[in-house]
């Protein structure tokens, strides 16, 4: 017989993972629209100033949430890099 406590924990983890996937999908839909807007208006695919502000903001949120700020920064940088790659692709660049 499986451990009921462990099963409940795992179900919660599964629910959180599903939520993360859907939230990331929604985020990428929005950033795709941003990329299309930037391409249509000849705006650069990256905005280093905004990226740095977002990273600092996320690090502060992570600290408040008792989450490792280094992890949160790596996670956001991964997402930012993927978004920029999509934006460059929308502009017809390599990516």
N, C-alpha and C positions, 0 to 999 in steps of 0.2 A: 504494500500500500504506500503510495507516495506521501511524502511529508506535506501536510496541508499548509503549513506556514510558508515553506519554500515555494509551493505552488502559487500562493497568493502573491508573494513577492515577485515571482516571475511573471504573473499575469499583469501586475502593475508596470513592470519593466516593459512588457510587450505593448501595453497601452501607450506608455510614454514614447517608445520607439515609433509607433504608428503616428502619434501626434507630431513628432519631430519630422518625419518624412513629409506629412501633409503641410506642415509649416514651411519647410524648405521648398517644397513644390510651389507654394503660393508666393514665397519670396522670389523665386526664380522667374515666375510669371511676371511679376512687377519689374524686376530688373531687366527682363527681356524687353518690356515696353520702354524702359528708360534707354536701353541700348538702341532701340529703333528710333527713338526721339533724338538721341545724340547723333546717330548716323544721318538722319534726315536734316539735322540742323548744323552739320559739320562741327560738332563738339567733340573734344577728345574723349576717348573711351575710358580713361582713368582720371581720377580727381584725387591726387595724393593728399591734399589738405583735408578733404572730407574723410578719406580713408583713415588718416591719423587721428582725427577727432572721433571717429566711430570706434577705433581701437581703444583709445583712452576711455571713452564712455563705457564700452563693454568691459574693460578691465575694472573700472569702478563698480559697475553692476555686479560683476563676478565676485569682487571682494565683499560687497554687501551681502551677497547670497552665500558666502562661505564656499566659493568655488575658486579653484586655482586660477588666478589672472593669466598666468602663462598659457594654460590650456585654452582659456577663452580667446586669447590673442591668436594662438595658432589656428583655432577653429575659424575665427573671423577672417584671418588672412587667407586661409584655404578658400573660403567662400568668395572673398573679394577677388582673388586670382582667377577663379572660375568665371565670375561675372565679367571681369575685364576681358577674358578670353572670348566670351560670347559677344561682348561689345565690339571687339576687334573683328570678329567674324562677320558681324552685322555690317561693318564698314567695308567689308571686302578684303580685309587683311588676312594674314596667315594666322591661324589660331585654332 
